[in-house]
Amino acid sequence: MEHCSGRRRSVRTADPTVWYLIAYAVRDAKRLRKVHYYLRKQALAVQKSVFIIHADLETLAAVQDGLRRRVVERDDDLRLYAIPGPASLWAAGQQARRLAGPYGGDTDTQGARPGRLRRWFKGLFAQEAA
C-alpha cells in the first residue's frame, strides 16, 4: 500500500510477461532440428519455423541464450518480435482456423465450455495439453 495525502491506495504492478513471436531460418538440417525441438518445449508453434511465447524478461533471456547455443550466427537467422498478443496475428490458409481458436475471436469459442480449449490444443499440437 502507498500512502498519499493521508489516504491509502493500492498500487498494482503490471503483468511482467509479454508475448513474443520467434522466427528462424537455419541452414544446417541438424541445427534446424535442434532449434525446432528446443522451441517446441519452450513456446507454441504457429508454423514450422514460427513460434509464440508468453514470457517475462528472465525467461526470454534464457530462451535467447538457448537459441544462441544452437545456431551459427553468421549462417542462420533468428528473429524475435514483441507482439500485443496472439490475437494480433493474422492467418490465412490451412492453419488459419486452428490458430483463430481461443485467441482470434472465433465466434464459436466465445463463452465455450472448458473442454473446448483442451480440444483446441490437442488438435493444434496433436497431443493432450498439460
C-alpha positions in Angstrom: 0.0 0.0 0.0 1.1 3.5 -0.7 0.2 6.5 1.5 -0.7 9.7 -0.4 -2.3 12.7 1.3 -3.4 10.6 4.2 -5.3 8.2 2.0 -4.4 4.7 1.3 -4.4 3.3 -2.2 -3.2 0.0 -3.5 -0.5 0.0 -6.2 -0.9 -2.5 -8.9 2.1 -3.8 -10.8 1.7 -4.5 -14.5 2.0 -8.1 -15.7 5.7 -8.6 -16.4 5.1 -11.1 -19.2 4.9 -10.1 -22.8 4.0 -12.1 -26.0 6.8 -12.6 -28.5 6.9 -14.0 -31.9 10.1 -16.0 -32.7 11.0 -16.9 -36.3 14.1 -18.6 -37.6 15.9 -19.8 -40.8 18.6 -22.3 -40.1 20.7 -23.6 -42.9 22.0 -26.9 -41.5 19.5 -29.6 -41.0 20.9 -30.9 -37.7 20.9 -27.4 -36.2 17.4 -26.8 -37.6 16.1 -29.9 -35.8 17.8 -28.8 -32.6 16.3 -25.3 -32.7 12.9 -26.7 -33.6 12.9 -29.3 -30.8 14.1 -26.7 -28.3 11.4 -24.2 -29.2 8.7 -26.9 -29.1 9.5 -27.3 -25.4 9.5 -23.5 -24.7 6.9 -22.0 -26.9 3.8 -22.6 -29.1 4.3 -23.5 -32.7 2.5 -21.3 -35.2 4.3 -22.7 -38.3 7.3 -24.9 -38.8 9.7 -22.1 -38.1 7.5 -19.6 -36.3 6.6 -19.7 -32.6 4.9 -17.6 -30.0 5.9 -17.4 -26.3 4.4 -15.5 -23.3 7.4 -14.8 -21.1 9.0 -12.4 -18.6 12.4 -10.9 -19.4 14.3 -13.5 -17.4 12.6 -16.4 -19.2 13.0 -14.7 -22.5 16.8 -14.2 -21.8 17.1 -17.9 -21.0 15.3 -18.8 -24.3 17.5 -16.4 -26.3 20.6 -18.0 -24.7 19.4 -21.5 -25.5 18.8 -20.5 -29.1 22.2 -18.8 -29.4 23.9 -22.1 -28.3 22.1 -24.0 -31.1 22.8 -21.7 -34.1 25.7 -20.3 -36.0 25.0 -16.6 -36.2 27.0 -16.0 -39.4 24.9 -18.7 -41.2 21.5 -18.7 -39.5 18.8 -16.1 -38.9 16.8 -15.7 -35.7 14.1 -13.0 -35.2 12.2 -12.1 -32.1 9.4 -9.6 -32.1 7.3 -8.3 -29.2 3.6 -8.5 -30.2 0.5 -7.3 -28.4 -0.8 -10.9 -28.2 -1.8 -13.9 -30.3 -5.0 -12.2 -31.4 -2.9 -9.6 -33.3 -1.6 -12.3 -35.6 -3.3 -12.6 -39.0 -3.5 -16.0 -40.6 -4.9 -17.4 -43.8 -4.7 -20.8 -45.3 -4.5 -24.2 -43.7 -3.6 -23.0 -40.1 -6.0 -20.0 -40.0 -9.0 -21.8 -38.5 -6.9 -23.7 -35.9 -5.0 -20.5 -34.9 -8.2 -18.5 -34.5 -9.2 -20.8 -31.7 -9.3 -19.1 -28.3 -7.3 -16.1 -29.3 -8.6 -14.9 -32.7 -12.2 -14.1 -31.8 -13.6 -17.2 -33.5 -17.3 -16.8 -32.7 -17.9 -20.4 -31.7 -15.1 -20.2 -29.0 -16.7 -17.2 -27.2 -18.2 -18.5 -23.9 -17.2 -22.0 -24.8 -17.1 -24.9 -22.4 -13.8 -25.6 -20.6 -13.1 -28.7 -22.6 -13.1 -26.7 -25.9 -9.7 -25.1 -25.1 -8.2 -28.6 -24.3 -9.6 -30.0 -27.6 -8.2 -26.9 -29.5 -4.7 -27.5 -28.1 -5.0 -31.2 -28.7 -5.9 -30.6 -32.4 -3.2 -27.9 -32.8 -0.4 -29.9 -31.3 -1.7 -33.5 -31.9 -1.3 -34.3 -28.2 -3.1 -33.6 -25.0 -2.4 -30.2 -23.5 -0.9 -30.4 -19.9 
